[in-house]
Each structure stands twice: as structure tokens, then as C-alpha cells.
Amino acid sequence: MTTDTIGVFDSGVGGLTVLRELYRQLPSESILYFGDTARLPYGNRSGAEILQFVREILHWMTLQGVKMVIVACNTSSALALETVRSEFNVPILGVILPGARAAVSIGKRIGVIATPATAASNAYRHAIQEIDPTVQVWQVGCPAFVPLIEQNRINDAYTYEVAKEYLAPLLQQQIDTLIYGCTHYPHLAPVLRAILPRSIRTVDPAVYVAAAAAQELDLLGLRSTSPAQPTRFCVSGDPDRFAQLSVQWLGCTPLVEQVCLPVSVPFQQVPLESLE
């Protein structure tokens, strides 16, 4: 078991922020990365769609023999994590609780930028206020961010203007902490930091979910005892486009496979009310 891989998935390149932290904190672990690029962005999808996508990805990953899965997608963590944890016999970690814990340790007036689906779910507000009910939380849905990142438009003047518009209501509330509530958003850090006052601390949940993964591996006795194998990259969309886009964050051009989902998935579409 300890020679198996850790599965990491996201709608696209956002999960690379988690992958980089795993490289840093768990250098001996082998990783299978999946980007559901044929169906991104997730942030405008219904809860039923997200749950079905996550089930399909997890089913495929279990067929690959992963020992743990990290849901490197806030939308999937918010809308599907609790359901799928009871359906798959593999440890599954999400990004929201580790990010919430980190934010509460830093500030009392917390802003969250996220996809519309994550913001509407109130997942961060619930997680933060379960830890400390006295903390105030404001959330903003940012529908343009993921498409802009996936289109490699981070340095566009338009992206800067959009970011100013999204951050304005949070700055009006005088937040002291900002959570990147989507794993894509750390890619925008230079743009966001240019707008934010220096006094505002930022929280990248990727850092903390990697630490949580290390703790879980130790607890279960699943730490790798062998050198890491090269990361296997798979996508549901265009592998060449993913490779070209990700090189700026990986420092090399990855070899990317295309995977067609679903792969004999035994689940049917689930009504949205089943998520309540």
C-alpha cells in the first residue's frame, strides 16, 4: 500500500497549487493528477452535476490504485465531499476545513473569494464559525477568475480590473484576512496583492491540505518508503493545452494523457435535494 500514489484532482490547473505543496511537504510521495478540463469551470455547475463528476473521477482513481485522494477543488469539496466519503473505501481530503482552520488562527474579519457555487454553499462560513462563532465572514463569488486563468490571461489589464471589482466589497468590510477559496486563485496572487493593503493576510488552503495529508498518511501508516515516481498527469480535455498552460507553474512541460470519463461508473445522477 505504501508504494501507491496519492490522487489529486481539480477542474483544471488550479490543483497545481496543491500539487506544488505536496512536492514541497511530501517529496517521497508519487502523485496522480487529474484535471477535468473538458467540463470546467465547475463554479457555475449545479450540485447534482458536481456530485456526479466527483463520483466519476473517484471511481476512475480507485481503479488506478490510489491510496488517498485530495479533492483539490473548493467547489467539489463544498458540494460533494461529505457524500462521497461514505461511498469510497479510500481516505478523501478536501481543502475547505484546513483553509478555514488556518484563517481562524490569523484573523477575526475574514473575506473569502470563491467560485459562485462555493460562495453560495456557505461552506467556508459554516466551517469558520463552527471553529469560532465570533469570527465574521464575508464571501464573494468570482465567476470570471477561473476562465481567465485557464485562458492564460492573468497579466491582462482586464483581469486586474475584474479583481478590483471582486475585492471592493471585502475591502469595504475592512477584512484582516483573505482566503483563496478556489485552488486556481493563488495563480492570481501577484494581481491580488497589488490591490490588497499590506495589512491583509492571505490564506492559501493548498498549504494546509498538504499538511493534513501528511498527518493522515502518518496516522494510517501509508507514508511512502520508496523514492517518488514521476507524476502522472491526466485530463479529460485537450492534453496539449493543459501541458502548455501548466509549464509556467511546474517549471517543465509535463507529459499529459487524455482520459475519457465516465469509466463504468455505477452511479446515476443524484437530485440536488439529496445534498441537503
PLY file of the C-alpha trace (Angstrom):
ply
format ascii 1.0
element vertex 276
property float x
property float y
property float z
element edge 275
property int vertex1
property int vertex2
end_header
0.00 0.00 0.00
2.74 2.48 0.86
4.08 2.42 -2.71
0.72 3.52 -4.15
0.02 7.00 -5.39
-1.90 9.95 -3.99
-4.69 11.08 -6.30
-5.21 14.82 -6.74
-7.97 16.29 -8.88
-9.38 19.64 -9.89
-11.36 21.07 -12.79
-8.13 22.29 -14.39
-4.78 23.82 -13.47
-5.96 25.13 -10.09
-4.98 21.92 -8.35
-1.37 22.52 -9.37
-1.17 24.82 -6.34
-1.89 21.77 -4.18
0.50 19.64 -6.23
3.36 22.10 -5.62
2.74 21.94 -1.87
2.72 18.15 -1.96
6.07 18.24 -3.77
7.39 20.53 -1.03
5.94 18.78 2.01
5.78 15.16 0.82
8.65 14.77 -1.67
8.70 10.97 -1.41
5.08 10.52 -2.48
4.07 9.58 -6.01
1.10 11.50 -7.39
-1.64 11.01 -9.97
-3.07 14.38 -11.08
-6.36 14.67 -12.93
-7.78 17.86 -14.42
-11.40 17.71 -15.61
-10.69 20.29 -18.28
-13.46 19.11 -20.63
-16.07 20.21 -18.08
-14.57 23.31 -16.45
-15.43 25.69 -14.93
-17.10 23.84 -12.06
-18.13 27.03 -10.26
-21.28 27.58 -12.34
-22.45 23.95 -12.21
-25.33 22.55 -10.16
-24.74 20.48 -7.05
-26.03 17.38 -8.80
-23.59 17.82 -11.68
-20.65 18.35 -9.33
-21.51 15.26 -7.32
-21.74 13.15 -10.47
-18.40 14.46 -11.78
-16.67 13.78 -8.47
-18.06 10.25 -8.34
-16.81 9.57 -11.85
-13.32 10.87 -11.07
-13.07 8.98 -7.77
-14.24 5.75 -9.39
-11.54 6.12 -12.07
-8.89 6.99 -9.48
-9.70 3.95 -7.35
-9.22 1.82 -10.46
-5.71 3.32 -10.69
-4.93 2.04 -7.17
-4.59 5.35 -5.30
-4.14 5.13 -1.52
-5.59 8.60 -0.83
-7.43 11.29 -2.79
-7.12 15.05 -2.30
-10.06 16.99 -3.70
-8.02 20.00 -4.85
-11.19 21.86 -5.79
-13.15 24.03 -3.39
-16.41 23.66 -5.32
-16.19 19.86 -5.19
-15.16 19.98 -1.53
-18.15 22.18 -0.72
-20.80 20.27 -2.66
-19.72 16.63 -2.77
-17.08 15.75 -0.18
-19.30 14.56 2.66
-21.38 12.39 0.32
-18.52 10.62 -1.45
-16.54 9.96 1.72
-19.15 7.39 2.68
-19.16 5.81 -0.78
-15.46 5.10 -1.43
-13.08 2.96 0.61
-10.16 5.37 0.41
-9.26 8.42 2.54
-10.57 11.59 0.85
-9.39 15.04 1.94
-10.89 18.40 0.99
-9.42 21.90 1.06
-12.09 23.85 2.93
-11.60 22.73 6.54
-7.78 23.09 6.51
-8.15 26.56 4.98
-10.79 27.58 7.49
-8.67 26.47 10.44
-5.71 28.44 9.17
-7.77 31.59 8.63
-9.29 31.47 12.11
-5.81 31.26 13.60
-4.91 34.51 11.84
-7.87 36.89 11.81
-11.32 37.85 13.03
-12.68 39.56 9.91
-12.30 37.06 7.11
-13.05 37.53 3.43
-13.45 34.62 1.03
-13.14 34.81 -2.74
-14.53 31.69 -4.37
-16.49 30.33 -7.30
-20.20 31.20 -7.27
-21.09 27.62 -6.28
-18.66 27.58 -3.35
-19.78 31.03 -2.16
-23.46 30.07 -2.40
-22.84 26.89 -0.40
-21.59 28.95 2.59
-19.10 26.13 3.19
-16.34 28.45 4.41
-18.68 30.45 6.64
-20.02 27.27 8.24
-16.54 25.80 8.73
-15.10 29.01 10.18
-17.98 29.71 12.55
-18.01 26.12 13.80
-14.42 26.72 14.88
-15.02 30.23 16.26
-18.55 31.70 16.23
-17.18 35.18 16.97
-15.35 35.43 13.64
-17.11 37.45 10.92
-17.08 36.13 7.36
-17.85 37.78 4.02
-17.87 35.83 0.74
-17.72 36.96 -2.88
-18.36 34.76 -5.90
-15.83 35.40 -8.67
-17.11 33.72 -11.86
-14.53 35.26 -14.22
-11.38 34.17 -12.39
-11.16 30.50 -13.40
-11.81 31.13 -17.12
-9.24 33.94 -17.13
-6.61 31.69 -15.50
-7.38 28.76 -17.80
-7.09 31.13 -20.78
-3.67 32.31 -19.52
-4.89 35.92 -19.13
-3.50 36.53 -15.64
-1.46 39.56 -16.72
-4.25 41.23 -18.71
-5.35 44.70 -17.64
-8.91 43.34 -17.73
-8.05 40.74 -15.08
-6.75 43.47 -12.78
-9.98 45.47 -13.18
-12.12 42.39 -12.52
-10.09 41.63 -9.40
-10.57 45.19 -8.11
-14.33 44.82 -8.60
-14.46 41.49 -6.75
-12.31 42.67 -3.84
-14.10 46.02 -3.36
-16.95 44.76 -1.12
-14.49 42.84 1.06
-12.24 45.86 1.47
-15.28 47.92 2.43
-15.83 45.47 5.32
-12.23 46.07 6.48
-11.26 42.40 6.38
-7.97 41.41 8.01
-7.65 38.02 6.27
-8.45 36.79 2.75
-8.94 33.13 1.87
-8.23 31.98 -1.66
-11.41 29.90 -1.79
-10.52 28.27 -5.10
-7.28 26.44 -5.82
-6.92 28.41 -9.06
-6.71 31.73 -7.22
-3.13 31.53 -5.85
-2.09 31.80 -9.50
-3.54 35.33 -9.30
-1.57 36.22 -6.16
0.56 38.95 -7.82
-2.60 40.67 -9.11
-4.47 40.33 -5.82
-1.54 41.50 -3.69
-1.21 44.60 -5.86
-4.76 45.55 -4.85
-4.84 44.42 -1.21
-3.43 46.56 1.61
-0.28 45.08 3.13
-2.05 44.57 6.44
-4.38 41.91 4.99
-3.06 38.36 5.39
-3.85 35.80 2.69
-4.55 32.11 3.23
-3.79 29.52 0.55
-5.61 26.32 1.62
-3.22 24.28 -0.54
-0.51 24.72 2.10
-2.73 23.35 4.82
-4.35 20.46 2.94
-0.86 19.17 2.12
-0.01 19.29 5.83
-3.29 17.49 6.61
-2.40 14.82 4.04
0.97 14.27 5.73
-0.74 13.80 9.10
-3.30 11.39 7.63
-0.63 9.30 5.92
1.29 9.03 9.19
-1.87 8.12 11.11
-2.75 5.36 8.65
0.81 4.13 8.21
0.70 4.88 4.48
3.80 7.07 4.08
5.89 6.09 1.10
9.16 4.32 1.91
10.42 4.48 -1.69
11.52 7.38 -3.89
8.67 9.15 -5.67
7.80 8.13 -9.21
7.26 10.85 -11.85
3.84 12.48 -11.52
1.24 11.11 -13.90
-0.88 13.88 -15.43
-4.29 13.13 -16.94
-7.04 15.39 -18.26
-10.49 14.92 -19.74
-9.95 17.65 -22.35
-7.04 18.72 -24.55
-3.76 17.35 -23.10
-1.56 19.68 -25.17
-3.37 22.78 -23.96
-3.03 21.66 -20.32
0.68 20.96 -20.81
1.31 24.38 -22.35
-0.65 26.20 -19.65
0.86 24.34 -16.69
4.53 24.68 -17.66
4.76 28.16 -16.09
3.86 26.73 -12.67
5.60 23.36 -12.92
8.85 24.63 -14.40
8.78 21.94 -17.08
6.43 20.65 -19.76
4.53 17.65 -18.39
3.58 14.57 -20.36
-0.22 14.61 -20.25
-2.66 11.80 -21.06
-6.29 12.17 -22.05
-8.84 10.10 -20.11
-12.47 9.74 -21.17
-14.94 9.70 -18.29
-17.08 8.07 -17.04
-15.38 4.67 -16.88
-18.10 2.14 -15.96
-19.42 4.36 -13.18
-22.17 2.62 -11.20
-23.84 5.84 -10.02
-26.73 7.77 -11.53
-27.36 11.50 -11.48
-28.43 12.46 -7.97
-31.19 15.03 -7.32
-29.95 18.27 -5.80
-32.19 17.82 -2.76
-30.15 14.74 -1.78
-27.25 17.09 -0.98
-29.23 18.89 1.71
0 1
1 2
2 3
3 4
4 5
5 6
6 7
7 8
8 9
9 10
10 11
11 12
12 13
13 14
14 15
15 16
16 17
17 18
18 19
19 20
20 21
21 22
22 23
23 24
24 25
25 26
26 27
27 28
28 29
29 30
30 31
31 32
32 33
33 34
34 35
35 36
36 37
37 38
38 39
39 40
40 41
41 42
42 43
43 44
44 45
45 46
46 47
47 48
48 49
49 50
50 51
51 52
52 53
53 54
54 55
55 56
56 57
57 58
58 59
59 60
60 61
61 62
62 63
63 64
64 65
65 66
66 67
67 68
68 69
69 70
70 71
71 72
72 73
73 74
74 75
75 76
76 77
77 78
78 79
79 80
80 81
81 82
82 83
83 84
84 85
85 86
86 87
87 88
88 89
89 90
90 91
91 92
92 93
93 94
94 95
95 96
96 97
97 98
98 99
99 100
100 101
101 102
102 103
103 104
104 105
105 106
106 107
107 108
108 109
109 110
110 111
111 112
112 113
113 114
114 115
115 116
116 117
117 118
118 119
119 120
120 121
121 122
122 123
123 124
124 125
125 126
126 127
127 128
128 129
129 130
130 131
131 132
132 133
133 134
134 135
135 136
136 137
137 138
138 139
139 140
140 141
141 142
142 143
143 144
144 145
145 146
146 147
147 148
148 149
149 150
150 151
151 152
152 153
153 154
154 155
155 156
156 157
157 158
158 159
159 160
160 161
161 162
162 163
163 164
164 165
165 166
166 167
167 168
168 169
169 170
170 171
171 172
172 173
173 174
174 175
175 176
176 177
177 178
178 179
179 180
180 181
181 182
182 183
183 184
184 185
185 186
186 187
187 188
188 189
189 190
190 191
191 192
192 193
193 194
194 195
195 196
196 197
197 198
198 199
199 200
200 201
201 202
202 203
203 204
204 205
205 206
206 207
207 208
208 209
209 210
210 211
211 212
212 213
213 214
214 215
215 216
216 217
217 218
218 219
219 220
220 221
221 222
222 223
223 224
224 225
225 226
226 227
227 228
228 229
229 230
230 231
231 232
232 233
233 234
234 235
235 236
236 237
237 238
238 239
239 240
240 241
241 242
242 243
243 244
244 245
245 246
246 247
247 248
248 249
249 250
250 251
251 252
252 253
253 254
254 255
255 256
256 257
257 258
258 259
259 260
260 261
261 262
262 263
263 264
264 265
265 266
266 267
267 268
268 269
269 270
270 271
271 272
272 273
273 274
274 275
